[in-house]
Amino acid sequence: MDFKNSTILIAGAAGFVPGHVAEFYLRLGANVIGLDNFITGTRTTAELLQTNYPNFTFIECDIIDGLPDFSNTKIDYILSLASPASPIDFAKIPMEILRVNSEGTRHLLDLAVEKKARFLEASTSEVYGDPEVHPQVESYFGNVNTVGPRSCYDEAKRYAEALTMNYHWHKGADTRIIRIFNTYGPRMRPDDGRVIPNFINQALRDEDITVYGDGSQTRSFCFVSDLVNAIHAVLMSDDHTPFNIGNPDEYSVLETAELLIKLLGSNSKIKHFDLPEDDPKRRRPDISKLQSQTDYRPVVGFEEGMRLTAEFFKTLH
Ligand SMILES: NC(=O)c1ccc[n+]([C@@H]2O[C@H](COP(=O)([O-])OP(=O)(O)OC[C@H]3O[C@@H](n4cnc5c(N)ncnc54)[C@H](O)[C@@H]3O)[C@@H](O)[C@H]2O)c1
């Protein structure tokens, strides 16, 4: 694959998933322009990309307010990856989440139309809410509480999907939509509040592992390099309708805690807390659509992925 003559604009490039996506295309020789306002991303990620890749350009900006002037820049692909994604952010910065996925996404879509660039919207498994269909298939419309504590994210992403499809139908935008399921790996925020960083950090410190409810709720965890391969597969596909992307291996939260304690040789004990409101009981992507249309297969197993992630968190301790 040769991307040497391609320019890829990545919104949210200082974030966890977008930073890895940027690195993937930088390694393929693309010119990557990263945008970020650091609301949840880190300067460390932006600096790492700037230091290691001369083909990376970073522009600090808030895409809610508008985009930099690209009138003299050729842009081939626009990846809409800018959005806080962690449940701890839902209570802290709900307006920013609603606005980046609506106003921010609209600015990126307008640019995609102007530049005739292929556009990819990063949606989420959260559009399925607390699903009544398992595993979740793309044709399922979801079970979302529109006025619950997670609605700022779930509904914002549902709106972003609707906006993207309508730009495709009515403004001729060349769009793709991905619904990302739980992803983990190096460069996640340690205080991110999601299961994997929480459990790994607690296990590394021999602290109690906080399991909400009885821990029977399930999650499917995808290692970030597998996710990046899936994003690329969808970007190169011809299908404008949503794709689930993730790893369908499913673990209960309790099982995840026990596996991590064993894997990291930790002395942590498991402690149960009340289940938060609207916490999804089961999550597993049905990725048969992705697998039937592309050669994507997740290859990084739970133990290897957790070991690589723990190595990263150890460097922060
Ligand atoms: N990580 C996952 O498991 C997961 C699951 C589903 C969907 N997603 C989606 O993938 C994308 C990346 O998620 P992540 O987990 O890497 O999150 P992240 O918070 O690490 O990355 C998002 C980046 O967007 C930036 N950003 C947010 N608002 C912005 C704005 N107004 N202007 C400019 N930059 C802004 C943040 O500073 C951050 O660097 C998001 O769209 C998220 O909704 C992630």
The ligand as a Tripos MOL2 file, in Angstrom:
@<TRIPOS>MOLECULE
LIG
   44    48     1     0     0
SMALL
NO_CHARGES

@<TRIPOS>ATOM
      1 N1        -11.7970    3.7950   22.6470 N.am      1 LIG1
      2 C1        -12.9120    3.1260   22.4350 C.2       1 LIG1
      3 O1        -13.1040    2.0340   22.9650 O.2       1 LIG1
      4 C2        -13.9820    3.7110   21.5370 C.ar      1 LIG1
      5 C3        -15.1840    3.0100   21.4210 C.ar      1 LIG1
      6 C4        -16.1690    3.5350   20.5860 C.ar      1 LIG1
      7 C5        -15.9500    4.6850   19.8610 C.ar      1 LIG1
      8 N2        -14.7700    5.3550   19.9920 N.ar      1 LIG1
      9 C6        -14.6130    6.5880   19.2260 C.3       1 LIG1
     10 O2        -13.2980    6.6770   18.6990 O.3       1 LIG1
     11 C7        -12.8350    8.0350   18.7330 C.3       1 LIG1
     12 C8        -11.5550    8.1100   19.5510 C.3       1 LIG1
     13 O3        -11.8160    7.6240   20.8720 O.3       1 LIG1
     14 P1        -10.6570    7.4920   21.9680 P.3       1 LIG1
     15 O4        -11.0680    6.4420   22.9180 O.co2     1 LIG1
     16 O5         -9.3590    7.3780   21.3100 O.co2     1 LIG1
     17 O6        -10.8230    8.8800   22.7060 O.3       1 LIG1
     18 P2         -9.7350   10.0230   23.0460 P.3       1 LIG1
     19 O7        -10.4380   10.9390   23.9990 O.co2     1 LIG1
     20 O8         -8.4580    9.4280   23.4810 O.co2     1 LIG1
     21 O9         -9.5250   10.7280   21.6250 O.3       1 LIG1
     22 C9        -10.3800   11.7280   21.1390 C.3       1 LIG1
     23 C10        -9.5670   12.9520   20.7970 C.3       1 LIG1
     24 O10       -10.4500   13.9680   20.2870 O.3       1 LIG1
     25 C11       -10.0090   15.2230   20.8000 C.3       1 LIG1
     26 N3        -11.1510   16.1540   20.7650 N.ar      1 LIG1
     27 C12       -12.3200   16.0570   21.4430 C.ar      1 LIG1
     28 N4        -13.1150   17.1150   21.1870 N.ar      1 LIG1
     29 C13       -12.4180   17.8960   20.2990 C.ar      1 LIG1
     30 C14       -12.7050   19.1260   19.6580 C.ar      1 LIG1
     31 N5        -13.8610   19.7910   19.8830 N.pl3     1 LIG1
     32 N6        -11.7920   19.6410   18.7980 N.ar      1 LIG1
     33 C15       -10.6100   18.9870   18.5590 C.ar      1 LIG1
     34 N7        -10.2840   17.8290   19.1630 N.ar      1 LIG1
     35 C16       -11.1800   17.2690   20.0300 C.ar      1 LIG1
     36 C17        -9.5640   14.8930   22.2180 C.3       1 LIG1
     37 O11        -8.7430   15.8880   22.7840 O.3       1 LIG1
     38 C18        -8.8480   13.5670   21.9920 C.3       1 LIG1
     39 O12        -7.4900   13.7630   21.6850 O.3       1 LIG1
     40 C19       -13.9750    8.8490   19.3220 C.3       1 LIG1
     41 O13       -14.7790    9.3760   18.2880 O.3       1 LIG1
     42 C20       -14.7720    7.8200   20.0960 C.3       1 LIG1
     43 O14       -16.1200    8.1910   20.2540 O.3       1 LIG1
     44 C21       -13.7780    4.8910   20.8230 C.ar      1 LIG1
@<TRIPOS>BOND
     1     1     2 1
     2     2     3 2
     3     2     4 1
     4     4     5 ar
     5     4    44 ar
     6     5     6 ar
     7     6     7 ar
     8     7     8 ar
     9     8     9 1
    10     8    44 ar
    11     9    10 1
    12     9    42 1
    13    10    11 1
    14    11    12 1
    15    11    40 1
    16    12    13 1
    17    13    14 1
    18    14    15 2
    19    14    16 1
    20    14    17 1
    21    17    18 1
    22    18    19 2
    23    18    20 1
    24    18    21 1
    25    21    22 1
    26    22    23 1
    27    23    24 1
    28    23    38 1
    29    24    25 1
    30    25    26 1
    31    25    36 1
    32    26    27 ar
    33    26    35 ar
    34    27    28 ar
    35    28    29 ar
    36    29    30 ar
    37    29    35 ar
    38    30    31 1
    39    30    32 ar
    40    32    33 ar
    41    33    34 ar
    42    34    35 ar
    43    36    37 1
    44    36    38 1
    45    38    39 1
    46    40    41 1
    47    40    42 1
    48    42    43 1
@<TRIPOS>SUBSTRUCTURE
     1 LIG1         1 GROUP 0 **** ****
